[in-house]
Amino acid sequence: MTSSGSQERAAESGVQFGFDNTYARLPERFYARLDPTPVAQPRLLKLNVKLAELLGLDPEQLASADGVEILAGNRVAAGSEPLAQAYAGHQYAHFVPQLGDGRANLLGEVVGCDGVRYDIHLKGSGQTPFSRRGDGRAAVGPVLREYIVGEAMAALGIPTTRALAAVATGEQIMREVPLPGAVLTRVAASHLRVGTFEYFAAQGDAHGVKTLADYAIARHYPEAAQAERRYRALLDGVVARQARLVAQWMMVGFVHGVMNTDNTSISGETIDYGPCAFMEAFHPATVFSSIDRQGRYAWGNQPRILLWNLTRLAEALMAVLVEEAGSPEAGLESATKALEAFAPQYEAAQLAGLRKKLGLFTEQDGDMDLVKDLLERMAANGADFTLTFRRLGDAVLGDDEGVRALFADGAAFDEWALTWRARMGVESVAPEERAARMMRVNPIYIPRNHMVEAALNAAVTREDLRPFEELLEAVMQPYEERAGWERFAVPAKPEERVVATFCGT
């Protein structure tokens, strides 16, 4: 542990990250250089061993005293160039010209064993020049929420930031009440956001926008460098990735909760798990965030909001789009065409995914109508989103009772199932094969909100991580139904329902 207030540099530490920090080589106006703020008594809560190995890191070194000091922000690893990134953002449609990493610190970048470059990023690591009136800290509860939901998303095959470690700080932070503090080590393909581009565009810094765009192309869209219009190709790439991402959210009932432009990643990953949650009883207007009183970021609005955010990206890129297109009119037309591609790409990804969830493996007219009919009946009957799709696999094998019982009026399912079975009948797929393929895309375990809250409450109030560990084990194997894990698949009872979630800031 460091002496109070001092920052050590672990030049000779046994913990080797192999940092290669491309973002730190960008102009100084892109960030503020500073070290994380040390904490009193760092203690490792959870280390993601498999992710550490993917990153080419030694889990034993990370879990050592030196490793925990680095993960807490008390020491700076060899090769690290800590910085807080600058960005802006539209928050609930209101533009804030300067946000930035107000409680986060980019330690550096590593190239994983898979050849992919990753950011290593601390969250809750102290005040920065972008903190405004914040304390720069995070609490144990939100840190563990981000850990468990991010790992669940990764296990579901959805692009996401991930948690490398959670470390308790031994300090109390003030929210509505005193809470135990923690630091999350987050891993991402990068932390470039729509709001990063907005930051430079709002200042009229066309050179900054161009520099950032060239960096994003080199890091995430190298194929765009060969295109005739590289910046249009960059916008096309981001639109395509975000269309696929939001389609994946929709297919698992995920509600992000705070889809501001500073939470929209250029890499196409899910980022910032604040007031997020998974739906249980299906309804398209489902909202969990305590501050989203108008339902802007409800489940059913997420595709529309993603397009709105991408439109803000196109606006921020307009100077370079105009330059390469040759005129303002041509630049505007280029941006418009890129954005017009979002809806058909989203709809194609959504329908392809939903066909698989329903056990349909060819394309037929009327498939979307079949999906819409099911969703309307689910909404009218309070059917659990996750279990309805999962139990359809049982229905393929002749057992309708599980899925039928999820509907307040079982006849509503019976009527829909007649059309569904007729549709399956046009395909020559054996029931056993169809059911097996459905089970591979329809999870049985998700981080149900009441179970997440119970696990976090145990960790915060009793320092008991067993419920967290057990839930984490289940959601990291979402498709494998196992004896003894039945409780992880059961929706909340009325008295257990958690209808409001919070950002944690």
N, C-alpha and C positions, 0 to 999 in steps of 0.2 A: 504493500500500500504506500502511496506517496505521502510526503509531508503535506500539511494543509496548504492548499492553493498553488502548489508548485506543479509544474508539468515535466515529467521525465520523458526522455527520448530513448527508446529501446534499441539503440544502434547495435548492441551486442546481444540482443535477446535471442533466445533459441527459437522464437516464433518467426517463421519465414513466410511472407506473403508473396514475394516476387512481384511487387507492384510495378506497373508500367502505366503512367498516368497521363493519358492524352488530353483530358479536359483541362488539367492544370497547365497545359502549354498554350491554351487559348489566351486572348488578351485579358488583362487584369480586370477589365470592367465586367467580365462575365461572372465574377465571384468575389468573395472576400476571403483572404487567407487567414485562418486562425485555427488554433488547436481546440479540441474538445475541452470542456471544463471538468476537472477531476471531481470525483465523488468520494464520499466518506469511507464506505466499507463495501466494496464490490463483492458480489457473491453470484456465482453462476446458477441460474435457474434452469436453463435448458440449452443444450448444444445440439445442433442439427448435424449429426455425424455424417450422414450420407451426402448432404449438401457440401460439407467441408471437403469430403473426398472428391466430389465432382469439381470443386474449385482447385484441387491439387494441394489442399492444406492438410496438415497433420492434426487430427482431432485431439490427440493427447497433448500436443503443444498448446492448442487453443484452450483446452480445459485446465492447463497449468496455471499457476499463480501469475506468471508473466502474461499468458494469453488472456486471462480474465481482466487484468489491468488494461490491456489494449482494447478489449471489447467494451470496457466501461468508460473508456476515454481518459484514463489516468496516465497512460503511456502512449507514445507515438511509435509505431512500428517502423523498422528500417524500411526506407523507400516510400513511406507514406508522405503525402503532401496535403494535409487536411485543409479543406475549404468549405465554405457555404455558398451554394449556387444562387445566383440572382434569377428571379423570374417574376412575372406579373400574373394576372388571372382574372377571369370573370367568375365571381362568386355569386351564385343565384342570380345570374344575368347582370350583375353590377360590376363594372370594371374597377379593379384596384391596380394602379400602375406599378406598385412595388410590393411584392410579397417576399419571395425568397425563402431560403432555409432558415426559418426562425428558431428551430430547435433541432437542427440536423447538421451533420458534418460528413462530407464525402472524404473518406480516408484515402481512397485511391482505386485503381482498377487492377484486376488480375485476369489472366487468360486461363480459362478452365481446361480440364482434361478433354473436354468436347470441342476445344478450339474457339469457344465463344468468349468474348470479352465481357466482364461483369464489373459493375460498381460494387464496392464495399462501403456501406453507408451507415452511420450511426444515427439513430432517432431518439431524441430525449437527452442529447449530449451537451446541453447548456445554451446560454444566450449567444446570439450572433448579432451583427449589425442589422439583420433583417427581423429581429425579434419583436420590434415595436414594443408593446407593453407586456409581452409574454415572458414567462420565466425560463423558457427553453428546455423544460423538463417533460418527462412522460411518467405515467403511473403504471404500476404492475398490471392492472386490469387491462387497459387498452393495448399494452405491449403483448400480453399473452393472447388477446383477441386477434391481433394482427398475425401473430405466429400461427395460431390454429387455423384461421380462415385462409390465410395464404397457402399453407401446406395442404389444406383440403382442396383448394382450387388447383394446385399443381397436380394432386392425385387424380383430379377429374379431367386432367388434360387441358386445362384452360391457361393461356399465357398469363403469368403473374410475377410480381415481385415475391421474394421468399425471405424467410427468416433464417439467418445463420445462428443467432444466439439471442437469448434474453438474459440480462444481468440485473439483479437487484442492486440498488445503490447504497442501501443503508441509511437513506435520507427520507424525510417526509416532504411531500409537496402539497401545496394548498390548491384545492379546487373548491367545491362547496364545503368539503370537509378535508382534513388532512388525510393523505393517502401515501402508501409506500411507493417510493420512486423506482424506476427501472430504465434501462437503456436497451433498445432493440438494435441488433445488427441486421440491416436489410441488404439483400442482394438483388440487383436488377441488371438487365441488359444495358440500361442507362437510366438516368433520372431526367432526361430531356422531356419537356412537357410542351403542350400547346402554349402555355403561359410563358415559357422561355422565349419563344418567338415574339409573343405579344410584348414582352418587356422591351425589346429593342425597337420594335415597330412603333410603339407608343412614344419613344424618344426621338423618332425620326432618324434613327441610326440604321440607314440602309446597309452600310458596310457591316455592321454587327449582325443584321439579319442574314446577309449573304455568307458571312463567316460561319455562322451557326448552321445554316442550311448545308454548306459544304461539309461541315463536320458530321452532321446527321447522315448525309449521303455516304460518306466514307465509313461510318460506323455501322449503320443499319441498312442502307439501301445502295450497296456498291454497284448494282446493276444500273441504277439511275445515272451514274457517272458516264455511261456509254450512250445514253439516250440523246436524241437531238435537242430536246428541251429538258435538261437535267432537273430543274426546279419543279416543272410540271410533273416529271416522273416521281420526284420525291412526294409531292402532294398525292399523286395517284397511289403510291405505295402506302402512305399513312391511311388514306381512305379505305383501301382494301383491307388492311390489317384490323382497323377499328370496326369495320363492318362485320368481319368474321368474329371478332372478340365479343361484340355486343350480342350477336346471335348465340354464342355459347353461353353468355350470362342468362339469356332468356330461356334457354333450354334446360337449365338447372334451377330456375326460380330464384336466381340471385338478384338482390336489390343492393346496388352499390351505395346509394344513400347521399353521396355528396359529389356529383358529377360536374364539378367546376372545371374550368379549362386548365387550372394548375394541377388537376388530378387526372388529366388526360395525357397518356404517355405517347411519345412519338414512336417508340418501339412497338407499340401494340400490346403492352402488358397491362394487367389490372394493377393499379397502384393506389395506395392509401385506403386501408381498411378501418375507417372510423365507425360511422353509424350503419355499417353494412349488416345484412342478415339474409337468410334464405326463407322464402315463403313456406308456410305450411298449407293452410286452407287457401286454395287458389282464388285470387281476384286480381284483375289487371291494375286496379288502383292501389294496390298494397304499397304502403309507405311505412318505414320504421323510424327514420331520423326525426328526433324530437324538434328540430328547427325547421323541417320541411313542411310547414303548415299548409301550404297550398298544393302539395303533391307534385311539385315540379319534377322530382326525380323518382316518381313512382315506377314500379316494374314496367308497366305498359308504356311509359313515356321514354324509356331509356334509348331506344333507337332514334327517336326524334331529337333528343338532347345531344346524342353523339353527333348527329349531323349538324346541329347548331354549333357545337364546339369546333367541328372541322371547318365550318364556315368562318369562324374566328381565325383559325390557322390560315385559311386561304387569304383572308384580309391582311394578316401579318406578313405573308409572303408576297403581297401584291407588287412591291417594288421590283423584286427579282423576276417575278412572272411577267411583268410589263417589259422589263429590260430584255429578256430572252425572246419574247413574242414580237417585240418591235414597236408596239403602240399600246396606249392605255386600253383601247377597245379590244385589241387582240389578247392582252393580258387578262382582262375581265372575262372574255369568252373562254380562255384556257382554264381559269379557275372554276367557272360555272360548269364546264363539261366534266371536270374532275369531280365536283360535288354531286353532279347528276348521276354519277356512277354508284353512289353510295346505296341508294334504295334498291336497285336491282341486285347488287352484290349481297346486301343484307338479306333480302328476301330469298335469294337462291341458297345462301348458307343456312338460313332458318328452315326452309322447306326440306333441304337435304337432311339436316339433322333430325327434324321431326319425323320424316319418313322412317329413319332408322329407329327412332324411339317407339314408333308404332309397329315396327316389324315389317315395313314395306321396303322392297329392294329394287323396284322398278319405278319409273316415272309414269304416272297416269293423270289425265285430266280429272279434276275434282278432288285431288289429294288435299289441297289447302282448305277446301270446304269441309272435308272430313275432320281436319285438325280443328278448325274454328268451331265446328259443332261440338266436339269433345270439350274444348275449353269453356264454351258457354255453359254446357251442362255441369262441368266441374265448378264453375263460379256460382251457379245457381244452387248447387247442392253442397257447397263447403268441402269439396273433395281435396284431400291432401295432394299437393302437386307432385312431390317426389314419389310417394307410394302408389299413386294412380298409374304412373308410367311403369313403375317396377312391377306391379301386380298384373299388368297386361301380359307380361311374359308368362305368368301362371295361367292366365285365361287362354293363351294360345294352346296350352296343353290340356284345356278343358275344365280348369278350376276357376270359375268366375267369382266365387264367394269372396275372396280377398279383396278384389277391386270393387265389386258391387257394394260391399259393406262400407266403402268410403263415401258413398253418395247418400245424402239424406233420403232421397227417393231412389231406391235401387232400380226402379223401372226406367229412370232416365238413362242409366248405363245400358240396360237391356236393349232399349230402342237404338241407341247409337251402335252397339255391338253388332247388330244385324248388318248394318252397312259396312262396318269394319271387316267383318268376316267375309262378306261378299267381295270386298276389295282384295283381301288376302288370297281369295280363291283364284284370282287370275294369275297368281304366281305359283310355280311348281317348286316350292320350298318345303321340306319336311318340317312338321311342327317342332320337333326337337331342335333342329338347326335354327329355325326362326327364333325360338325362345332363347337359345343360347346366345345368339347375336344380339338380341334385345337386352339381355342381362349385362352385356359388355358396354352398353351405352346408357343404361338407366340405373343410377346409383341406388343403393339401399340405405347408405349412411351419408348424411350431410351434417354439418355442425348446426344442429337445431338450436335456435336462439335460447330456449330455456336451459338447455344443457350447457351451452357456452357460459351463460350467466352463472349457473350453479358452480361450474368449474372455476370461474374467475373469482367468485365469492369465497370459495374454499381457499384459493391461493392467497387472496388479499387478507381475509379475516383470520385464517387459521394457519397460514403458511403451509397449507396442505396441497401439494401438487398432484396427488394421485388422481383426482377426478379429471384434471387437465391431461395427464398422461394417458389415461384410459380413453378419453374422448379423442385425443389426437391419434392414438393407435387405430381406432375405428375409422375415422374419416380419411386416414391415409391409405385405407384399403376399401374404397367406397363401393366397389362392385362385388365384393366377396362376402356373401351372406354367411354368417358363422353362428353356430350354436353358442349361447351364452351372451351374445351381443344384442339380444332382442330389444333391450331398453333403448339402444341408440337409434332404433328405427321407429320408435313410437312418438307420434305427435304430442305436443303439450296438452295436458288437461286444461280445462278453462281456468282453473286457479293458478296454473303454472305459466300461462302465456306471457311473453314479454313483447309488448307492443310498441315500446319506444326504446331507441338506442341513441347513444351519445357519441360525440366526436372524441372526447378524451382530452381536449385541449383546455 
